[in-house]
Amino acid sequence: EAKTAADRAEGLYREWMKAAPTDPAPRVGLANVDTRCRIPFAEMMEKGELLMMGNSLLEEALQLDSTHWEARFSLAMNHFYTPAFMGKTADAIRQLEILVAQQGPGTSLTEDLAVYTAAERASSEGRAVVLATIVRCRGSTPRGCGSKMLVDPEHGLTGTVGGGCGEGEVIEAARAVLETGAPRLLRIDLTEDLFSWSPAVCGGTFDVFVERVDPAPTGSRGA
């Protein structure tokens, strides 16, 4: 079923590319089919090929429009989550720096860049850290989907997922994830404390994915 849906989406995007050869959007969509829809069900060797094809499409999209936000952000995320031994983290940071420069300060992307820069620093020092990302929100929440926080035992926190008791739960979970390496999905429920005087209480719920980011093997990072 997933393969059928991916095949259908690929066909539509290829038709769009043919009809609008200078539009970067269908290339970005097709890249996302490769990296988000097909990779989870692919064999190991095929995953690498799909990632390369997806990145190639994103680079083509950026050649058509160097300011295309989704193309550059997707490329940065692909690089960041590529196995560390391939040395793509520096490329991810560079793409995010370009995005910040294009959009200017004061955006949420500036916060993301700080998180990824801190993760890269820890990796270069040979230390594991924990990345927490809000993946789903319901109701009123202090931070939106995609908000990130890095938990570094030596340098503390970078970024935030909302502060208050909810963030405290995430920090506690991060300690366990750092020790075991097993990721966790937390549901933070703020609805039970609607009458609290805390300004952090918003009355919604949000899910946070907590994962360990291990350092790259010695000598594996690219420039």
C-alpha positions as CSV (number, residue, x, y, z in Angstrom):
1,E,0.0,0.0,0.0
2,A,2.8,2.4,0.9
3,K,4.7,1.5,-2.3
4,T,1.5,2.0,-4.4
5,A,1.0,5.5,-2.9
6,A,4.6,6.4,-3.5
7,D,4.4,5.2,-7.1
8,R,1.3,7.3,-7.6
9,A,2.9,10.4,-6.1
10,E,6.0,9.9,-8.2
11,G,4.0,9.7,-11.3
12,L,2.1,13.0,-10.5
13,Y,5.3,14.8,-9.7
14,R,7.0,13.6,-12.9
15,E,4.0,14.9,-14.9
16,W,4.3,18.2,-13.1
17,M,8.1,18.4,-13.9
18,K,7.4,17.8,-17.5
19,A,4.7,20.4,-17.7
20,A,6.7,23.0,-15.7
21,P,10.4,22.2,-16.3
22,T,11.6,25.4,-14.6
23,D,9.5,25.1,-11.4
24,P,11.5,23.7,-8.5
25,A,8.4,22.6,-6.5
26,P,7.9,19.2,-8.3
27,R,11.5,18.3,-7.8
28,V,11.2,19.0,-4.1
29,G,8.1,16.8,-4.0
30,L,9.7,14.0,-5.9
31,A,12.8,14.2,-3.6
32,N,10.5,13.9,-0.6
33,V,8.9,10.8,-2.1
34,D,12.3,9.2,-2.3
35,T,13.6,10.1,1.1
36,R,10.4,10.1,3.2
37,C,8.1,7.5,1.6
38,R,10.5,4.9,0.0
39,I,13.5,4.9,2.3
40,P,11.7,3.5,5.4
41,F,10.7,0.4,3.4
42,A,14.0,0.0,1.3
43,E,16.9,-2.4,1.8
44,M,20.2,-0.9,3.1
45,M,21.9,-0.4,-0.3
46,E,18.7,0.9,-1.9
47,K,18.4,3.5,0.9
48,G,21.7,5.0,0.0
49,E,20.7,5.2,-3.7
50,L,17.3,6.8,-2.8
51,L,19.1,9.4,-0.6
52,M,21.5,10.3,-3.4
53,M,18.6,10.7,-5.9
54,G,16.6,12.8,-3.5
55,N,19.6,15.1,-2.8
56,S,20.3,15.4,-6.5
57,L,16.7,16.5,-7.1
58,L,16.9,19.1,-4.2
59,E,20.2,20.4,-5.7
60,E,18.5,20.8,-9.1
61,A,15.6,22.7,-7.4
62,L,18.1,25.0,-5.8
63,Q,19.8,25.7,-9.1
64,L,16.4,26.8,-10.4
65,D,15.7,28.9,-7.3
66,S,18.4,29.3,-4.7
67,T,16.0,30.9,-2.2
68,H,13.5,27.9,-2.2
69,W,13.2,27.4,1.5
70,E,11.8,23.8,1.5
71,A,14.5,22.6,-0.9
72,R,17.4,23.9,1.1
73,F,15.9,22.9,4.5
74,S,15.2,19.3,3.2
75,L,18.7,19.0,1.9
76,A,20.1,20.2,5.2
77,M,18.0,17.7,7.1
78,N,19.0,14.9,4.7
79,H,22.7,15.7,5.4
80,F,22.1,16.0,9.2
81,Y,20.5,12.6,9.5
82,T,22.9,10.8,7.1
83,P,25.0,8.3,9.1
84,A,27.8,10.2,10.8
85,F,30.6,8.2,9.2
86,M,29.7,9.8,5.8
87,G,30.7,13.2,7.2
88,K,27.7,15.2,6.0
89,T,27.0,17.2,9.2
90,A,29.2,20.1,8.2
91,D,27.2,20.3,4.9
92,A,24.0,20.4,6.9
93,I,25.3,23.3,9.0
94,R,26.3,25.2,5.8
95,Q,22.9,24.8,4.3
96,L,21.2,26.1,7.5
97,E,23.6,29.0,7.6
98,I,22.6,30.0,4.1
99,L,18.9,29.8,5.1
100,V,19.5,32.0,8.1
101,A,21.3,34.5,5.9
102,Q,18.5,34.5,3.3
103,Q,15.8,35.0,5.9
104,G,17.5,37.2,8.4
105,P,17.7,37.0,12.2
106,G,14.7,36.6,14.5
107,T,13.3,33.4,12.8
108,S,12.8,30.0,14.3
109,L,15.5,28.8,11.9
110,T,18.1,30.7,13.9
111,E,17.2,28.6,16.9
112,D,17.4,25.4,14.8
113,L,20.9,26.5,13.6
114,A,22.0,26.9,17.2
115,V,20.8,23.4,18.1
116,Y,22.5,21.8,15.1
117,T,25.7,23.8,15.7
118,A,25.8,22.6,19.3
119,A,25.2,19.0,18.2
120,E,28.1,19.3,15.7
121,R,30.4,20.7,18.4
122,A,29.6,17.8,20.7
123,S,30.2,15.3,17.9
124,S,33.6,16.9,17.1
125,E,34.5,16.5,20.8
126,G,33.5,12.8,20.7
127,R,30.4,13.2,23.0
128,A,26.9,11.9,22.6
129,V,24.0,14.3,23.2
130,V,20.2,14.0,23.0
131,L,17.9,15.8,20.5
132,A,14.3,16.4,21.4
133,T,11.9,17.5,18.6
134,I,8.2,18.3,18.9
135,V,6.5,16.2,16.3
136,R,2.8,16.7,17.0
137,C,0.7,19.4,18.7
138,R,-2.9,19.5,19.8
139,G,-4.6,22.6,21.3
140,S,-2.6,25.5,22.7
141,T,1.0,24.6,23.3
142,P,4.0,26.8,24.2
143,R,6.0,25.8,21.2
144,G,5.0,24.5,17.7
145,C,5.8,21.4,15.8
146,G,9.4,21.2,14.7
147,S,10.7,23.0,17.8
148,K,14.0,21.4,19.0
149,M,16.0,21.2,22.2
150,L,19.5,19.7,22.6
151,V,20.4,18.2,25.9
152,D,24.2,18.2,26.4
153,P,25.5,16.8,29.7
154,E,28.5,19.1,29.6
155,H,27.1,22.3,28.1
156,G,23.4,22.2,29.2
157,L,20.4,23.0,27.0
158,T,20.3,24.6,23.6
159,G,16.8,25.5,22.3
160,T,13.6,24.8,24.1
161,V,10.4,22.7,23.7
162,G,8.4,25.0,25.9
163,G,9.8,25.3,29.4
164,G,8.0,24.5,32.6
165,C,7.1,21.0,33.8
166,G,6.7,19.6,30.3
167,E,10.3,20.5,29.4
168,G,11.4,18.9,32.7
169,E,9.8,15.6,31.7
170,V,11.7,15.8,28.4
171,I,15.0,16.4,30.2
172,E,14.4,13.4,32.5
173,A,13.7,11.2,29.5
174,A,16.8,12.5,27.8
175,R,18.9,11.2,30.6
176,A,17.6,7.7,30.1
177,V,17.9,8.0,26.3
178,L,21.5,9.1,26.6
179,E,22.3,6.1,28.8
180,T,20.5,3.4,26.8
181,G,20.5,4.8,23.3
182,A,16.9,3.8,22.8
183,P,14.7,6.7,21.5
184,R,11.5,7.6,23.2
185,L,8.2,9.3,22.1
186,L,6.8,11.4,25.0
187,R,3.3,12.9,25.2
188,I,3.3,16.0,27.3
189,D,-0.2,16.8,28.6
190,L,-0.8,20.4,29.8
191,T,-4.6,20.0,30.1
192,E,-4.5,18.7,33.7
193,D,-3.1,22.0,35.0
194,L,-5.5,24.5,33.4
195,F,-6.0,26.3,36.7
196,S,-2.3,26.5,37.5
197,W,-0.8,30.0,38.0
198,S,2.2,29.0,35.9
199,P,2.5,31.0,32.6
200,A,3.8,27.9,31.0
201,V,0.4,26.2,31.1
202,C,-1.4,26.4,27.8
203,G,-4.0,23.7,27.9
204,G,-2.9,21.5,25.0
205,T,-0.8,18.4,24.4
206,F,2.3,17.8,22.4
207,D,4.4,14.8,21.4
208,V,8.2,14.9,21.6
209,F,10.6,12.5,19.9
210,V,13.7,12.1,22.0
211,E,16.8,10.5,20.3
212,R,20.5,10.2,21.0
213,V,22.9,11.8,18.6
214,D,26.1,9.8,18.7
215,P,29.5,11.3,17.7
216,A,31.1,10.5,14.4
217,P,33.8,7.9,14.3
218,T,37.3,9.5,14.4
219,G,38.4,10.8,11.0
220,S,34.9,10.2,9.4
221,R,33.7,13.8,9.1
222,G,34.0,15.7,5.9
223,A,35.1,19.4,5.6
